[in-house]
Amino acid sequence: MSKDVITFGESMIRLAASKGRRLEQAKEMGVQVGGSESNVAVAIERLGLDTAFVTRLTDNPLGRMVANKIREHGVDVSNITWTEKDRVGKYFLEFGANPRPSSVVYDRANSAISNIKPKTIDWESVFEGGTLFHTSGITPALSKSAEAVTEEAMKAAKKQGLRASVDLNYRSKLWSQEEAKASMTKLMEYTDILVTTEEDTERVFDITGNNYEEVAQKLADKFGFDVVAITLRENVSMWRNNWTAIAYEDGKIYDDMTYELELEDRVGGGDSFTAGFLYGYLTGDAQKGVTFGNATSAIKQTNLGDMNWCTHEEVESLAEGGGRVRISR
Protein backbone atom coordinates (compact mmCIF):
# COMPACT_ATOMS: atom_id res chain seq x y z
CA MET A 1 0.00 0.00 0.00
CA SER A 2 2.99 2.27 0.67
CA LYS A 3 1.26 5.02 2.64
CA ASP A 4 2.90 7.31 5.16
CA VAL A 5 0.01 7.05 7.64
CA ILE A 6 -2.80 4.49 7.83
CA THR A 7 -5.68 5.13 10.23
CA PHE A 8 -8.44 2.80 11.45
CA GLY A 9 -11.75 3.65 13.10
CA GLU A 10 -15.34 4.76 12.60
CA SER A 11 -16.48 7.69 10.50
CA MET A 12 -20.07 8.82 10.88
CA ILE A 13 -22.75 11.10 9.52
CA ARG A 14 -22.95 14.23 11.66
CA LEU A 15 -26.28 16.07 11.92
CA ALA A 16 -26.01 19.44 13.65
CA ALA A 17 -28.71 21.86 14.71
CA SER A 18 -28.05 25.45 13.70
CA LYS A 19 -26.37 27.58 16.33
CA GLY A 20 -28.82 28.91 18.86
CA ARG A 21 -31.27 26.02 18.42
CA ARG A 22 -31.61 23.01 20.68
CA LEU A 23 -31.96 19.62 18.99
CA GLU A 24 -35.63 19.60 20.03
CA GLN A 25 -36.12 22.89 18.17
CA ALA A 26 -34.28 21.94 14.98
CA LYS A 27 -36.14 22.44 11.71
CA GLU A 28 -33.20 21.44 9.55
CA MET A 29 -29.80 19.83 10.16
CA GLY A 30 -26.38 20.60 8.80
CA VAL A 31 -24.91 17.40 7.34
CA GLN A 32 -21.20 16.65 7.71
CA VAL A 33 -19.01 13.54 7.87
CA GLY A 34 -16.53 12.97 10.64
CA GLY A 35 -14.79 10.58 12.96
CA SER A 36 -11.56 10.78 14.92
CA GLU A 37 -9.34 8.61 12.74
CA SER A 38 -10.73 9.80 9.41
CA ASN A 39 -10.30 13.41 10.58
CA VAL A 40 -6.63 12.64 11.27
CA ALA A 41 -6.14 11.05 7.85
CA VAL A 42 -7.75 14.01 6.07
CA ALA A 43 -5.66 16.65 7.84
CA ILE A 44 -2.38 14.78 7.34
CA GLU A 45 -3.19 14.31 3.65
CA ARG A 46 -3.87 18.03 3.30
CA LEU A 47 -0.54 18.79 5.00
CA GLY A 48 1.31 16.75 2.40
CA LEU A 49 1.76 13.11 3.42
CA ASP A 50 0.00 10.14 1.81
CA THR A 51 -2.70 8.61 4.00
CA ALA A 52 -5.23 5.80 3.98
CA PHE A 53 -8.34 5.22 6.09
CA VAL A 54 -9.57 1.74 6.95
CA THR A 55 -13.05 1.01 8.26
CA ARG A 56 -16.17 -1.08 7.64
CA LEU A 57 -19.18 0.63 6.05
CA THR A 58 -22.66 -0.29 4.90
CA ASP A 59 -22.97 -0.25 1.12
CA ASN A 60 -25.80 2.25 0.81
CA PRO A 61 -26.00 5.99 0.02
CA LEU A 62 -24.96 6.98 3.54
CA GLY A 63 -21.94 4.69 3.53
CA ARG A 64 -20.93 5.97 0.12
CA MET A 65 -21.33 9.55 1.35
CA VAL A 66 -18.87 8.85 4.16
CA ALA A 67 -16.30 7.28 1.85
CA ASN A 68 -16.69 9.96 -0.81
CA LYS A 69 -16.23 12.87 1.61
CA ILE A 70 -13.00 11.32 2.91
CA ARG A 71 -11.77 10.49 -0.61
CA GLU A 72 -12.48 14.08 -1.64
CA HIS A 73 -9.40 15.18 0.32
CA GLY A 74 -7.13 12.62 -1.36
CA VAL A 75 -7.23 9.94 1.33
CA ASP A 76 -7.01 6.36 0.03
CA VAL A 77 -10.24 4.52 0.94
CA SER A 78 -9.61 1.44 -1.21
CA ASN A 79 -9.30 -0.80 1.86
CA ILE A 80 -12.73 -0.03 3.28
CA THR A 81 -14.66 -3.24 3.91
CA TRP A 82 -18.20 -2.99 2.51
CA THR A 83 -21.21 -4.89 3.82
CA GLU A 84 -24.88 -5.11 2.89
CA LYS A 85 -25.71 -5.48 6.57
CA ASP A 86 -25.71 -3.21 9.62
CA ARG A 87 -25.89 0.57 9.39
CA VAL A 88 -23.85 3.75 9.19
CA GLY A 89 -23.31 5.41 12.55
CA LYS A 90 -24.66 8.91 13.14
CA TYR A 91 -24.34 11.56 15.79
CA PHE A 92 -26.38 14.66 16.52
CA LEU A 93 -24.66 17.86 17.64
CA GLU A 94 -26.18 20.74 19.58
CA PHE A 95 -24.01 23.85 19.84
CA GLY A 96 -23.95 25.44 23.27
CA ALA A 97 -23.68 29.01 24.52
CA ASN A 98 -22.57 30.16 27.95
CA PRO A 99 -23.47 28.71 30.38
CA ARG A 100 -24.99 25.78 28.43
CA PRO A 101 -22.38 23.40 27.00
CA SER A 102 -22.50 21.84 23.56
CA SER A 103 -23.77 18.26 23.59
CA VAL A 104 -23.72 15.15 21.44
CA VAL A 105 -26.29 12.37 21.04
CA TYR A 106 -24.87 9.17 19.53
CA ASP A 107 -26.83 6.90 17.21
CA ARG A 108 -24.13 4.38 16.40
CA ALA A 109 -25.32 1.10 17.98
CA ASN A 110 -25.02 -1.87 15.59
CA SER A 111 -23.00 0.22 13.13
CA ALA A 112 -20.98 -1.60 10.48
CA ILE A 113 -17.66 -0.96 12.22
CA SER A 114 -18.97 -2.08 15.62
CA ASN A 115 -19.76 -5.48 14.07
CA ILE A 116 -16.36 -5.94 12.43
CA LYS A 117 -14.71 -9.29 13.20
CA PRO A 118 -11.06 -10.31 13.51
CA LYS A 119 -9.44 -11.50 10.27
CA THR A 120 -11.83 -9.38 8.21
CA ILE A 121 -9.01 -7.07 7.10
CA ASP A 122 -5.80 -8.23 5.43
CA TRP A 123 -3.53 -6.09 7.58
CA GLU A 124 -0.37 -7.44 5.95
CA SER A 125 -1.51 -5.99 2.64
CA VAL A 126 -2.82 -2.77 4.21
CA PHE A 127 0.45 -2.07 6.02
CA GLU A 128 2.81 -3.02 3.18
CA GLY A 129 5.27 -0.16 2.73
CA GLY A 130 3.58 1.93 5.42
CA THR A 131 5.30 4.15 7.97
CA LEU A 132 2.84 4.73 10.81
CA PHE A 133 -0.48 3.29 12.00
CA HIS A 134 -2.91 5.46 13.97
CA THR A 135 -6.08 4.73 15.90
CA SER A 136 -7.84 6.05 18.99
CA GLY A 137 -9.51 4.93 22.19
CA ILE A 138 -12.90 5.44 20.54
CA THR A 139 -12.59 2.42 18.25
CA PRO A 140 -12.12 -0.33 20.88
CA ALA A 141 -14.92 1.29 22.90
CA LEU A 142 -17.46 0.52 20.15
CA SER A 143 -17.75 -3.22 20.85
CA LYS A 144 -15.78 -6.25 21.98
CA SER A 145 -15.21 -7.27 18.38
CA ALA A 146 -14.01 -3.78 17.43
CA GLU A 147 -11.68 -3.95 20.43
CA ALA A 148 -10.31 -7.27 19.20
CA VAL A 149 -9.73 -5.94 15.68
CA THR A 150 -7.99 -2.83 17.06
CA GLU A 151 -5.57 -5.04 18.98
CA GLU A 152 -5.14 -7.24 15.91
CA ALA A 153 -4.25 -4.15 13.85
CA MET A 154 -1.78 -2.87 16.45
CA LYS A 155 0.02 -6.22 16.59
CA ALA A 156 0.14 -6.46 12.80
CA ALA A 157 1.51 -2.93 12.48
CA LYS A 158 4.32 -3.63 14.91
CA LYS A 159 5.09 -6.97 13.23
CA GLN A 160 5.55 -5.18 9.91
CA GLY A 161 7.78 -2.51 11.38
CA LEU A 162 5.35 0.42 11.46
CA ARG A 163 5.30 2.86 14.33
CA ALA A 164 1.98 3.04 16.16
CA SER A 165 0.18 6.15 17.37
CA VAL A 166 -2.87 6.28 19.66
CA ASP A 167 -5.07 9.18 20.73
CA LEU A 168 -6.47 8.15 24.12
CA ASN A 169 -9.79 9.90 23.35
CA TYR A 170 -11.88 8.67 26.31
CA ARG A 171 -15.65 8.77 25.65
CA SER A 172 -17.79 8.25 28.76
CA LYS A 173 -20.89 7.64 26.61
CA LEU A 174 -19.23 4.57 25.06
CA TRP A 175 -17.63 2.78 28.03
CA SER A 176 -16.72 3.05 31.69
CA GLN A 177 -13.37 4.17 33.05
CA GLU A 178 -12.71 0.62 34.25
CA GLU A 179 -13.41 -0.83 30.80
CA ALA A 180 -11.25 1.79 29.15
CA LYS A 181 -8.34 1.16 31.53
CA ALA A 182 -8.38 -2.60 30.93
CA SER A 183 -8.52 -2.27 27.15
CA MET A 184 -6.19 0.67 26.64
CA THR A 185 -3.54 -0.71 28.99
CA LYS A 186 -3.24 -3.73 26.68
CA LEU A 187 -2.91 -1.53 23.59
CA MET A 188 -0.20 0.61 25.16
CA GLU A 189 2.18 -2.35 24.79
CA TYR A 190 2.20 -1.70 21.03
CA THR A 191 2.09 2.12 21.15
CA ASP A 192 5.04 4.37 20.30
CA ILE A 193 3.29 7.75 20.27
CA LEU A 194 0.49 8.74 22.65
CA VAL A 195 -1.68 11.84 22.30
CA THR A 196 -3.89 12.64 25.26
CA THR A 197 -5.22 15.24 27.69
CA GLU A 198 -4.57 15.54 31.39
CA GLU A 199 -8.23 14.70 32.10
CA ASP A 200 -8.31 11.56 29.93
CA THR A 201 -5.03 10.37 31.43
CA GLU A 202 -6.51 10.52 34.92
CA ARG A 203 -9.78 8.89 33.90
CA VAL A 204 -8.22 5.99 32.01
CA PHE A 205 -4.90 5.36 33.77
CA ASP A 206 -5.36 7.04 37.19
CA ILE A 207 -2.21 9.05 36.49
CA THR A 208 -2.00 12.59 37.85
CA GLY A 209 0.79 15.10 38.45
CA ASN A 210 1.57 18.59 39.66
CA ASN A 211 1.59 19.82 36.06
CA TYR A 212 1.20 18.62 32.48
CA GLU A 213 4.91 17.98 32.12
CA GLU A 214 4.90 15.60 35.07
CA VAL A 215 1.87 13.74 33.70
CA ALA A 216 3.64 13.28 30.35
CA GLN A 217 6.78 12.00 32.04
CA LYS A 218 4.81 9.53 34.18
CA LEU A 219 3.08 8.18 31.08
CA ALA A 220 6.37 7.73 29.24
CA ASP A 221 7.98 6.08 32.25
CA LYS A 222 5.07 3.69 32.82
CA PHE A 223 4.52 2.56 29.24
CA GLY A 224 7.84 3.25 27.51
CA PHE A 225 6.48 5.55 24.80
CA ASP A 226 8.86 7.25 22.40
CA VAL A 227 6.92 10.49 22.77
CA VAL A 228 3.83 11.76 24.63
CA ALA A 229 1.84 14.81 23.49
CA ILE A 230 -0.71 16.52 25.72
CA THR A 231 -3.19 19.15 24.48
CA LEU A 232 -4.18 21.98 26.79
CA ARG A 233 -7.48 23.85 26.38
CA GLU A 234 -8.64 26.75 28.56
CA ASN A 235 -12.33 27.58 28.19
CA VAL A 236 -12.56 31.36 28.49
CA SER A 237 -16.14 31.12 27.23
CA MET A 238 -18.14 28.83 24.96
CA TRP A 239 -16.77 30.51 21.84
CA ARG A 240 -13.41 31.76 23.09
CA ASN A 241 -10.70 29.28 24.07
CA ASN A 242 -6.99 29.38 24.70
CA TRP A 243 -5.22 26.43 23.08
CA THR A 244 -1.71 25.01 23.27
CA ALA A 245 0.14 21.71 23.72
CA ILE A 246 3.34 20.11 24.93
CA ALA A 247 5.32 17.00 24.05
CA TYR A 248 7.71 14.92 26.14
CA GLU A 249 10.52 12.94 24.54
CA ASP A 250 13.72 11.54 26.06
CA GLY A 251 13.40 13.60 29.23
CA LYS A 252 12.81 16.89 27.41
CA ILE A 253 9.68 19.03 27.18
CA TYR A 254 8.73 20.74 23.91
CA ASP A 255 6.13 23.51 23.95
CA ASP A 256 4.70 26.25 21.77
CA MET A 257 2.78 29.51 21.94
CA THR A 258 -0.82 29.69 23.18
CA TYR A 259 -3.44 30.52 20.56
CA GLU A 260 -6.43 32.68 21.46
CA LEU A 261 -9.20 31.06 19.45
CA GLU A 262 -12.46 32.53 18.22
CA LEU A 263 -14.26 29.23 17.75
CA GLU A 264 -16.45 28.31 14.85
CA ASP A 265 -16.54 24.59 15.68
CA ARG A 266 -14.23 22.90 18.20
CA VAL A 267 -15.28 19.35 17.24
CA GLY A 268 -12.29 17.65 15.66
CA GLY A 269 -9.80 20.09 17.17
CA GLY A 270 -7.97 17.35 19.00
CA ASP A 271 -7.87 15.19 15.88
CA SER A 272 -6.30 18.04 13.93
CA PHE A 273 -3.67 18.49 16.62
CA THR A 274 -2.87 14.78 16.32
CA ALA A 275 -2.62 15.13 12.55
CA GLY A 276 -0.35 18.15 12.70
CA PHE A 277 1.77 16.57 15.40
CA LEU A 278 2.23 13.34 13.45
CA TYR A 279 3.02 15.27 10.28
CA GLY A 280 5.60 17.42 12.06
CA TYR A 281 7.10 14.50 13.95
CA LEU A 282 7.44 12.31 10.86
CA THR A 283 8.94 15.10 8.75
CA GLY A 284 11.03 16.67 11.49
CA ASP A 285 11.08 16.20 15.25
CA ALA A 286 8.99 16.60 18.42
CA GLN A 287 9.30 20.39 18.37
CA LYS A 288 8.01 20.57 14.80
CA GLY A 289 5.25 18.16 15.84
CA VAL A 290 4.03 20.44 18.63
CA THR A 291 4.29 23.58 16.50
CA PHE A 292 2.47 22.08 13.50
CA GLY A 293 -0.05 20.29 15.73
CA ASN A 294 -0.94 23.51 17.48
CA ALA A 295 -1.31 25.52 14.28
CA THR A 296 -3.26 22.79 12.46
CA SER A 297 -5.71 22.53 15.34
CA ALA A 298 -6.07 26.30 15.68
CA ILE A 299 -7.06 26.60 12.02
CA LYS A 300 -9.48 23.66 12.21
CA GLN A 301 -11.43 25.21 15.06
CA THR A 302 -12.26 28.21 12.86
CA ASN A 303 -14.08 26.12 10.23
CA LEU A 304 -17.40 24.32 10.47
CA GLY A 305 -17.39 20.53 10.50
CA ASP A 306 -15.20 17.75 11.89
CA MET A 307 -12.71 17.78 9.03
CA ASN A 308 -9.94 20.31 8.56
CA TRP A 309 -9.88 22.32 5.34
CA CYS A 310 -6.40 23.67 5.99
CA THR A 311 -3.51 23.95 3.55
CA HIS A 312 0.13 23.27 4.34
CA GLU A 313 1.00 26.87 3.47
CA GLU A 314 -1.42 28.45 5.94
CA VAL A 315 -0.46 26.06 8.73
CA GLU A 316 3.22 26.78 8.15
CA SER A 317 2.54 30.52 8.03
CA LEU A 318 0.58 30.44 11.28
CA ALA A 319 3.21 28.28 12.96
CA GLU A 320 5.83 30.83 11.98
CA GLY A 321 3.78 33.71 13.39
CA GLY A 322 1.90 34.96 10.34
CA GLY A 323 -1.73 35.20 9.39
CA ARG A 324 -3.16 36.05 12.79
CA VAL A 325 -4.60 39.52 12.20
CA ARG A 326 -4.22 40.80 8.67
CA ILE A 327 -6.28 39.87 5.63
CA SER A 328 -4.45 37.47 3.32
CA ARG A 329 -4.43 39.18 -0.10
C-alpha positions in Angstrom: 0.0 0.0 0.0 3.0 2.3 0.7 1.3 5.0 2.6 2.9 7.3 5.2 0.0 7.1 7.6 -2.8 4.5 7.8 -5.7 5.1 10.2 -8.4 2.8 11.4 -11.8 3.7 13.1 -15.3 4.8 12.6 -16.5 7.7 10.5 -20.1 8.8 10.9 -22.7 11.1 9.5 -23.0 14.2 11.7 -26.3 16.1 11.9 -26.0 19.4 13.6 -28.7 21.9 14.7 -28.1 25.4 13.7 -26.4 27.6 16.3 -28.8 28.9 18.9 -31.3 26.0 18.4 -31.6 23.0 20.7 -32.0 19.6 19.0 -35.6 19.6 20.0 -36.1 22.9 18.2 -34.3 21.9 15.0 -36.1 22.4 11.7 -33.2 21.4 9.5 -29.8 19.8 10.2 -26.4 20.6 8.8 -24.9 17.4 7.3 -21.2 16.6 7.7 -19.0 13.5 7.9 -16.5 13.0 10.6 -14.8 10.6 13.0 -11.6 10.8 14.9 -9.3 8.6 12.7 -10.7 9.8 9.4 -10.3 13.4 10.6 -6.6 12.6 11.3 -6.1 11.0 7.8 -7.8 14.0 6.1 -5.7 16.7 7.8 -2.4 14.8 7.3 -3.2 14.3 3.7 -3.9 18.0 3.3 -0.5 18.8 5.0 1.3 16.7 2.4 1.8 13.1 3.4 0.0 10.1 1.8 -2.7 8.6 4.0 -5.2 5.8 4.0 -8.3 5.2 6.1 -9.6 1.7 6.9 -13.0 1.0 8.3 -16.2 -1.1 7.6 -19.2 0.6 6.1 -22.7 -0.3 4.9 -23.0 -0.3 1.1 -25.8 2.2 0.8 -26.0 6.0 0.0 -25.0 7.0 3.5 -21.9 4.7 3.5 -20.9 6.0 0.1 -21.3 9.5 1.3 -18.9 8.9 4.2 -16.3 7.3 1.8 -16.7 10.0 -0.8 -16.2 12.9 1.6 -13.0 11.3 2.9 -11.8 10.5 -0.6 -12.5 14.1 -1.6 -9.4 15.2 0.3 -7.1 12.6 -1.4 -7.2 9.9 1.3 -7.0 6.4 0.0 -10.2 4.5 0.9 -9.6 1.4 -1.2 -9.3 -0.8 1.9 -12.7 0.0 3.3 -14.7 -3.2 3.9 -18.2 -3.0 2.5 -21.2 -4.9 3.8 -24.9 -5.1 2.9 -25.7 -5.5 6.6 -25.7 -3.2 9.6 -25.9 0.6 9.4 -23.8 3.8 9.2 -23.3 5.4 12.5 -24.7 8.9 13.1 -24.3 11.6 15.8 -26.4 14.7 16.5 -24.7 17.9 17.6 -26.2 20.7 19.6 -24.0 23.8 19.8 -23.9 25.4 23.3 -23.7 29.0 24.5 -22.6 30.2 27.9 -23.5 28.7 30.4 -25.0 25.8 28.4 -22.4 23.4 27.0 -22.5 21.8 23.6 -23.8 18.3 23.6 -23.7 15.1 21.4 -26.3 12.4 21.0 -24.9 9.2 19.5 -26.8 6.9 17.2 -24.1 4.4 16.4 -25.3 1.1 18.0 -25.0 -1.9 15.6 -23.0 0.2 13.1 -21.0 -1.6 10.5 -17.7 -1.0 12.2 -19.0 -2.1 15.6 -19.8 -5.5 14.1 -16.4 -5.9 12.4 -14.7 -9.3 13.2 -11.1 -10.3 13.5 -9.4 -11.5 10.3 -11.8 -9.4 8.2 -9.0 -7.1 7.1 -5.8 -8.2 5.4 -3.5 -6.1 7.6 -0.4 -7.4 5.9 -1.5 -6.0 2.6 -2.8 -2.8 4.2 0.5 -2.1 6.0 2.8 -3.0 3.2 5.3 -0.2 2.7 3.6 1.9 5.4 5.3 4.2 8.0 2.8 4.7 10.8 -0.5 3.3 12.0 -2.9 5.5 14.0 -6.1 4.7 15.9 -7.8 6.0 19.0 -9.5 4.9 22.2 -12.9 5.4 20.5 -12.6 2.4 18.3 -12.1 -0.3 20.9 -14.9 1.3 22.9 -17.5 0.5 20.2 -17.8 -3.2 20.9 -15.8 -6.2 22.0 -15.2 -7.3 18.4 -14.0 -3.8 17.4 -11.7 -3.9 20.4 -10.3 -7.3 19.2 -9.7 -5.9 15.7 -8.0 -2.8 17.1 -5.6 -5.0 19.0 -5.1 -7.2 15.9 -4.2 -4.2 13.9 -1.8 -2.9 16.5 0.0 -6.2 16.6 0.1 -6.5 12.8 1.5 -2.9 12.5 4.3 -3.6 14.9 5.1 -7.0 13.2 5.5 -5.2 9.9 7.8 -2.5 11.4 5.4 0.4 11.5 5.3 2.9 14.3 2.0 3.0 16.2 0.2 6.1 17.4 -2.9 6.3 19.7 -5.1 9.2 20.7 -6.5 8.2 24.1 -9.8 9.9 23.4 -11.9 8.7 26.3 -15.6 8.8 25.7 -17.8 8.2 28.8 -20.9 7.6 26.6 -19.2 4.6 25.1 -17.6 2.8 28.0 -16.7 3.1 31.7 -13.4 4.2 33.1 -12.7 0.6 34.2 -13.4 -0.8 30.8 -11.2 1.8 29.2 -8.3 1.2 31.5 -8.4 -2.6 30.9 -8.5 -2.3 27.2 -6.2 0.7 26.6 -3.5 -0.7 29.0 -3.2 -3.7 26.7 -2.9 -1.5 23.6 -0.2 0.6 25.2 2.2 -2.4 24.8 2.2 -1.7 21.0 2.1 2.1 21.2 5.0 4.4 20.3 3.3 7.8 20.3 0.5 8.7 22.6 -1.7 11.8 22.3 -3.9 12.6 25.3 -5.2 15.2 27.7 -4.6 15.5 31.4 -8.2 14.7 32.1 -8.3 11.6 29.9 -5.0 10.4 31.4 -6.5 10.5 34.9 -9.8 8.9 33.9 -8.2 6.0 32.0 -4.9 5.4 33.8 -5.4 7.0 37.2 -2.2 9.1 36.5 -2.0 12.6 37.8 0.8 15.1 38.4 1.6 18.6 39.7 1.6 19.8 36.1 1.2 18.6 32.5 4.9 18.0 32.1 4.9 15.6 35.1 1.9 13.7 33.7 3.6 13.3 30.3 6.8 12.0 32.0 4.8 9.5 34.2 3.1 8.2 31.1 6.4 7.7 29.2 8.0 6.1 32.3 5.1 3.7 32.8 4.5 2.6 29.2 7.8 3.2 27.5 6.5 5.5 24.8 8.9 7.2 22.4 6.9 10.5 22.8 3.8 11.8 24.6 1.8 14.8 23.5 -0.7 16.5 25.7 -3.2 19.1 24.5 -4.2 22.0 26.8 -7.5 23.8 26.4 -8.6 26.7 28.6 -12.3 27.6 28.2 -12.6 31.4 28.5 -16.1 31.1 27.2 -18.1 28.8 25.0 -16.8 30.5 21.8 -13.4 31.8 23.1 -10.7 29.3 24.1 -7.0 29.4 24.7 -5.2 26.4 23.1 -1.7 25.0 23.3 0.1 21.7 23.7 3.3 20.1 24.9 5.3 17.0 24.1 7.7 14.9 26.1 10.5 12.9 24.5 13.7 11.5 26.1 13.4 13.6 29.2 12.8 16.9 27.4 9.7 19.0 27.2 8.7 20.7 23.9 6.1 23.5 23.9 4.7 26.3 21.8 2.8 29.5 21.9 -0.8 29.7 23.2 -3.4 30.5 20.6 -6.4 32.7 21.5 -9.2 31.1 19.5 -12.5 32.5 18.2 -14.3 29.2 17.8 -16.4 28.3 14.8 -16.5 24.6 15.7 -14.2 22.9 18.2 -15.3 19.3 17.2 -12.3 17.7 15.7 -9.8 20.1 17.2 -8.0 17.3 19.0 -7.9 15.2 15.9 -6.3 18.0 13.9 -3.7 18.5 16.6 -2.9 14.8 16.3 -2.6 15.1 12.5 -0.4 18.1 12.7 1.8 16.6 15.4 2.2 13.3 13.4 3.0 15.3 10.3 5.6 17.4 12.1 7.1 14.5 13.9 7.4 12.3 10.9 8.9 15.1 8.7 11.0 16.7 11.5 11.1 16.2 15.3 9.0 16.6 18.4 9.3 20.4 18.4 8.0 20.6 14.8 5.3 18.2 15.8 4.0 20.4 18.6 4.3 23.6 16.5 2.5 22.1 13.5 0.0 20.3 15.7 -0.9 23.5 17.5 -1.3 25.5 14.3 -3.3 22.8 12.5 -5.7 22.5 15.3 -6.1 26.3 15.7 -7.1 26.6 12.0 -9.5 23.7 12.2 -11.4 25.2 15.1 -12.3 28.2 12.9 -14.1 26.1 10.2 -17.4 24.3 10.5 -17.4 20.5 10.5 -15.2 17.8 11.9 -12.7 17.8 9.0 -9.9 20.3 8.6 -9.9 22.3 5.3 -6.4 23.7 6.0 -3.5 24.0 3.6 0.1 23.3 4.3 1.0 26.9 3.5 -1.4 28.5 5.9 -0.5 26.1 8.7 3.2 26.8 8.1 2.5 30.5 8.0 0.6 30.4 11.3 3.2 28.3 13.0 5.8 30.8 12.0 3.8 33.7 13.4 1.9 35.0 10.3 -1.7 35.2 9.4 -3.2 36.1 12.8 -4.6 39.5 12.2 -4.2 40.8 8.7 -6.3 39.9 5.6 -4.4 37.5 3.3 -4.4 39.2 -0.1 
